[in-house]
Amino acid sequence: MDARLNLHTNPVFGKIFKHFNAVGTVIADSPLPAATQELVKIRASQINGCGFCLDMHTKDA
């Protein structure tokens, strides 16, 4: 099993988080219905292999 990214100790996290927020803004500002926006976030989480994000967006959907 691969080690997970520790967000609190990784100096790159700030840059990554900045881009995640930018993507979230693009999705939120899009004309897609809210349910479709959540499905996009779920799929992105699946592609990125982030269980935390997948769980969060699945609950939001």
PELINGI-V301794 format. One record per pair of residues at least 12 apart in sequence whose C-alpha atoms are under 10 Angstrom apart, sorted by the first residue. I is the first residue (numbers start at 1). J is the second residue. Records with the same first field share a line. If there is no record, write none. Layout:
BEGIN
I=J / J
END
This chain:
BEGIN
4=50
5=50
23=41
24=37 / 41
27=40 / 41
34=61
35=60 / 61
36=61
37=57 / 61
38=57 / 58 / 59 / 60 / 61
39=57 / 58 / 60 / 61
40=57
41=53 / 54 / 56 / 57 / 58 / 60 / 61
42=54 / 55 / 56 / 57 / 58 / 59 / 60 / 61
43=57 / 58
44=57
45=57 / 58
END
